[in-house]
């Protein structure tokens, strides 16, 4: 993939320059079309040649050939129905260096250089790590964040995790992108090799696969996008795209392709994601979607703030229709409680469901008595 991409944009000595030719776009269209014919390829990220800092990154102020690269990819993507965006990329690996690839004694005391995110001022290291390779990798991640449209407008997509195969860096030219350093061995701890890449990338994926791309990243990425989609829809209840995306989010709530780690402050609050999702399900008005959310998500992700939206939907569909699911929410969450402070979530939910606004019908009263028994049981435990 990297080789084809590099051939398409030509080698560094003959970088494409504005104006963008139809021939360059045509070649890129063929390359991307062939690439995304493979249904297993959900997305790709193409790095820019020039360096950009987090504070100074602006898609409208790209340097030199990067402007041409973005224009070629944007025009090609529009012909193929691809979502084209730009983001900041952070790739990091840490592990033990292979002694045979290091030109000095790893156990000899030396001054170390530590990894600092978005900081290139670490050239004072006296341990030359050029050519060093890993013997074993202990930690690795590739993260995309600070999203923008091609026109510079920000996107609320949070952080995404990439696989190695999705970041299109030619291994033969990886030294042009990555920096690395070796920290000295201390005590019983061996030397550590760290390799990182901090720069901007162009991301592309088929619009038809957008739900799968966002949903597999987890709710902190997908829920804000569903909120935006529902806000723009003229009729959310009958919008099949919103319904499909919501179902994909529920399916992938706990099956993200990477651990949910945040490096720095997340762009979107991860607090009350279940409450935000329930509000969207309320707008979509799909009882089967609500049932799946109560069964598959809420028992292990209860926050206690979901009551108001849940009451509205239970009044709409009938309390007795969801009595078993509600019981499981309270009972299963109770089994995960390890501190007294965590009891607040099910208690707050119970209070909203059984003491909140709305008429206390016979079915609601029956459901609340059932929930009261469950709450009482694990409070006693």
N, C-alpha and C positions, 0 to 999 in steps of 0.2 A: 504494500500500500504506500509506504513512504517513498519507495523508488519511483513508482508511477506518478505520485504527486510531485516529486522533485523534477521529473522529466517534463511534466505538464507546465510548471512555472519556469522551467529552464534552470540551469545551474547559476550559481551565485555571480559568475562573471558576466552573465547575460540576463540579469534580472529584468522582468517586464517593467516597462515604464509607461506612464500616462502619455497619450490617451490609450485606453484599453482597447485592444484590437478584437474584432469579432472572431478571429482565428484562435486567440488565446481563450476566449470564453467557450468557443466550440469544443476545443480540446478538453477543457475542464468539465464541461457538461458530460462528455463521454466518460471521463474518468469517474466522476461522482455517480453517474447513472449505473455504471458497472459495479461500483463499490456497494451501493445501497440495494442492488438486486438481491444481495444476500440478506435474507430476513433476520439473520442473527446480528447484523450490524445495526445497532440502534442509533449511534451518533459517532462523530469524530471531532477532534479538536486539533486545529492547525496552528502552530506557534508563529508569532511574528519574528522577524529577524532582529529588529532593534529592541533595546531594553526599555522598559517602562516601570516606573515606580507606582506604588499604590496611590500615593497622593496626586501624582501628575498624570494618571491615565485618563485619556479622553478619546473616544473613537473618532471624533472630528479633528483631532490634532495628531494623527499618526504621522510617523516619519517616513520620508522617501518611498522606497519600494513597498512598505507595508500598506500604504494607501492603495497602491495598485493591486496588491494581493487581496485586500478586502473587497475591492470593487469587482475583481474577477470572480471571487467566490460568491459575492452577493448576486451578481447578474446570473451566474451559472445556477445558483440555488433557486432563484426565482423562476427559472425555466423548468426546474424539476420539482417544484413544490416543496422546497426545503425551508425549514426554519433556520435563519442565519442570524447569529448573535455574536457578541464579543464579551469576553470575561477575563478576569485575572486568574492565572493558574499557579498553583503551588504544588510542586512535586518534591517529595522528600524521602530519602532512604537513609537508614542508619544500620550499621552492623560491624562485624569484625572484618578487617582487611586481610586479603590473601598475602602472606609474607613474601611470596615469590614475585609479587607485582610491585613491591615497595622497595625503593632504593636505599633504605637505611634500616638500622636496628629499631624495631618497634618498641623494644623495652628500654631504649636509651632515653633518659630524661630530656624532654624538650618542652618548649612553650607550646601550648595548644591554642587552637582557634575554634571557638564555639559557634554553632549555627545561630544566626539571628534573622528572623523572618523579615523579608523585604529590606534587607540591609546589605549592601554590597561592599561596605567598608571593612572587609576582613582580609585584605591582601597582605597584612603584616605577619602572616603566619610563616614561621621558618621551617615548617615541615612540608616539603614538596610532595603533594599527593597526586601529581600528574601521572597518569597511567595506572594508578592503583585500582584494583578490582575487589569486589566483595568475596570473602570466603563464606560468610553467612549473613543474611539480612534479618535483623531483629524487628525493625519497624519500617513501614512504608505507607505512603498515602499520596494520592493525587487529588487535589481539590480545586474546584472552580467556584468563584464568588465574584461579587461586584459586577453584576450582569448589566449589559446595555444592548439596546437595539443598534443596528448599523447607523441609524440617524442620530445616535447619542442619547436617546431617551432611556432612562434607567428601567430595569426589569426586576420585579420582586420574585426572584426564583431562589433566593437563599443560597445555600451551599450544595454543590453536587460533587459526587465522587466519580472519578474516572478509573477505568481499567488501563493497564499499561498499553494494551493494544489499541486503545481509543485516542491516545496522544500520538500524533503522527510526527515523530522525530526520527530521522534517519539515523540508525545506529552508527553508520560510518562518519557522521558529522555531529555526533552527540556532544563532543567537546565544545562545539560552538554554542550550545545551549546550557549545559550543566556546569556547575562549579562543585568542587569537592574539597574536603579537608580531612586531615587525620589528627585526632587528639591523642595525647600521650597516654601510655599505660600508667596506672596509679595503683599501688598496692597489689591486690590480687585481681584487679580488673584490667583486662587487656586494652589495647588500643582500639579506638573507634573510628571507622570511616563514615563520613557523612557526605551525602551527595544531594544537591538541591537544584531546583529550577524555579525561578520566580519571574514570570513575565505574562504578557497578554496573549490570548489565543482567539482564533475564530472558531466558533462551534457551529456544526451543521447536523441536522437530523431531519428525516422526512416528517412533514406535518402530520401525516397519517399515523406516525408512531409516537407523536408527542405525548399522548396519554401514558404510554408504556414507559417512556423516558422519564417523565416527571414522577409518575406513581412509584416506580421502583426506587426512587431516591428517598422515599419516606414522606410522612405528612408535613414536616416542616418546610419542605420544598413544594409539595403538591397542593396543600390546602390553600395557600395564598393565590396560586394560579387558578384554582377552582373558584375562589371568591371573586377574582377579577373576571373570569368567564361568566359567572352568574350575574354579575353587576352589568355586564354589557348585553346580556341576552334579553330580547324583548318579551320572551315568554319562557321563563325558566322551567315551569312545570312541564311543558311540552318540548323542551329542548333535549333531544336525544344525546347530543354531545356532552352536555352537563351531566346527564344521567350516567352515561358510559364512564366518564372521567371519575365521577364519585364512586362508582362500583370498583374501578381500578384502584383507587386510593384505599378503599376498605380491604381489597384483596392483598395489597402490598404494605399494609400498615406496619407489619412486623417482619417483612421479608426484604429489607433493603439490601442492595448489593454491597454495601460497606458499613462498617460500624458507624453509629451516629456520633461522630466527634466533631467539635467545633474548635477552630483555631482562630482565636480572637473573638470579638463579639459577633453573634449571628445577626444577619441583616433583618430577619423577621423573628419576632418573639415566638419561641416554641411553647410559651405558656398558653394553656387553655385551648390547645389544638382540638381536643375532643368537643369542646363547647362550640368552637367555630365550625367544625365539621357538622355537628348536629343542626346548627342554624341553617347550613346549606342544604342538608337533607330535608329540613322543614320546608324550604322553598321549593325543592324538587318534588315533594309530595309523592314519595314512593314508599309504601309500607314494607315492601320486601327488602328494600335498601336499609330501612330503619331496623328491621329485624336482624339483618346480617351485621349491622354495626353494633347492636346490643349484644349479639352472640359472640362476635369475633374480636371486637376492639375494646369495648367499655369495661369488661370484667378486669382487665389487667392495666387499663390506662385511665381509670376513673380519677377525676380531679375534684369533683364535688360541685362544679359550677354549671353542670349540664341541665339542672332541674327545669328552668323556665321553658327552654325550647322543647324539652322532653314532655312536659305537661301538655303543651299545645298539641303535640302530635298524638299523645295518648288520648286526649279528648276527641281528636278527629277520628282516630281509628278504633278506639275502644280499649279500655284498660285491661279487660279480661283477655284480649287477644295477645297481650304481651306480658302476662303475669309470670310465665315461666322464665322468659328472658330477663325480666327485672330481678327476679329472685336470684338468678345466676350471677347477675352483675354484682349484687350485694354479697352473695355467698362466696363467690370466687375471689373477689377483691379482699374479702375478710381473711382468706387463707394466705394472702400475700403480705398482710400487715406484720411489720417487725418492730414498729415503734408506736407508742401511744399517739404521737402526733399524726400518724397516718390514718387514724380512725376518723379524722375530721372529714375526709372526702365522702365516705358512705353516709355518715351522719348528716352532712350538709345536703346530700342528694335526697336522703329520706325526708328531711324537713321540707325541702322544696316540693317533693312529690305529694306529701301527705298533709302538710300544713300551709302550703302556698295558695296562691290565688286560684279561683275556679270552684265550681260547684262540687261538693262532696257527694258524688253519686254512690249508689250501692256497690257497683263494680270497683270504683276507686277505693272505697272503704275496705272492701274485701282484699284488694291488692295491697293496701297499706298495712293491714293486719298481718298479712303473710310476710311482708318485708320487715315489719317490726320484730317478728320472731327470729328472722335471720340476723338482724343487727344485734339483738339481745344475746344470741348464742355466741358470737365471736367477741362481743364485749366482755362476756363472762370469762371466756378463754383467756 
